[in-house]
Amino acid sequence: MEDKKKYLRELEARKNNTLEMLDSLYERLGASLFKSLESKAEEEIITGLCSEKDDNPSFLYEEKTRLLNEIKDSEDSIREVEADLHHLGEIEAIISRKEQEKNDKNREISHINLELGRLILSNPGFEHFTSDFEQEMNDISLKIDFQQRKIEELDNSEGSFFNRLTNSVKSIVTKAQLTKSEATLDKFCKSVGERFFSYLENLSSSSISPEEAGLISNTEAADLSDKGMELRENVNALNDELVKIKTERRETAEAIDRKGNPARRISEFEILIKKAREEINKVHRRFGSCIRKEEWVDYFLTHFTETDHDLEDKIAALEESIEITDEQIATTKTDIAIDIEKSEIAKLNIMVKDKKQRIADSEAAIIKMEEQIADAEARIKELQGKNVKVKTKEKGKNDKSSN
């Protein structure tokens, strides 16, 4: 019986594999015929093919149309989300570009401030303007001069190796201090240049004298001033643009968020598309199976291509194979059921034999016990007889003694 069960499992596995191949062929046939029929008018497909059942060509055609519309709607929704994100990305790119442009111009302004500050501080004609900065400038310049002389002395020092090594270390430390002082000087010059620009923007209330104002147009500072003013105007214009663009970015982002998380929405639409496509495959399978029914096959044969006829031949062969396998499965199941009944009968026969043996043993035991009972009863009668004789003798003796 185990061999038959194994054979049954093999038959069922074979049938499942055949069914999978059959579904695949149904799907291919259904898809091929849909492709042929979709080029014709819908009325031609539906005419004469309606039925109260769901599995009819007209219903399946409409079902596929509905699923295709679902896919189209979902794809349109995805494109809409992507368009919103693309627009937001373009805004972000513009902001990034404007920010970079603004930073570049600010660096140029910083450099112009530095150069302008140096020019003004080194030109005696601007002494009225630079009078407030003179003391700080002198302090920084004296520190730099001192550090430069000290480095020169340390680098040119002589003596023992240890002394030169010590002075070399001191020179390195002083050079670091000089670098810091020079950076302080650049920062100071830059602040002077910035202050100068702020005065230029309001000459009427500035610390620049009329002579200095006239001197500006006749010195190298004029070009730097003009360029710096132009750059400032550009930066201000960029700031205005950035305010507008960032407002647009915020409004666009809020509009997108109101519709829901974009990534989640796209994921949900993609899931809908995947499910709809899977359903279309099922519709193709149902259509491929449906059109081979007797009531539809004659109509659709006129639309078959050579490939469709080949598919139908393969489907017919697989369906026949499944029928044969079903018969083999049914026969095998019957054989297994018979074997199970036979096995049950064998078990019951063993149990009956066992019960009969027990009954026989019990009957023999009963007979033996009945014999034992009879023997016991005979002994009781014998003993009772002896007891009567004894009592009779005793009675006779008592009667003689009384006389």
Buried (B, 14 or more C-beta within 10 A) or exposed (E): EEEBEEBBEEBEEBBEEBEEBBBBBBBBBBBBBBEEBEEEEEEEBBEEBEEEEEEBBBBBBBBBEBBBEBBEBBBEBBEEBEEBBEBBEEBBEBBEEBBEBBEEBBEBBBBBBBBBBBBBBEBEBBEEBBEEBEEBBEEBBEBBEBBBEBBEEBEEBEEEEEEBEBBEEBBEEBBEBBEEBBEBBBEBBBBBBBBBBEBBEEBEEBBBBEEBBEBBEEBEBEEBBBBBBBBBEBBEEBEEBBEEBBEBBEEBBEEBEEEEEBEEBBEBBEEBBEBBBEBBBBBBBBBBBBBBEEEBEEBBEEBBEEEBEEBBEBBEEBBEBBEEBEEBBEEBBEBBEEBEEEEEEEEEEEEEEEEEEEEEEEEEEEEEEEEEEEEEEEEEEEEEEEEEEEEEEEEEEEEEEEE
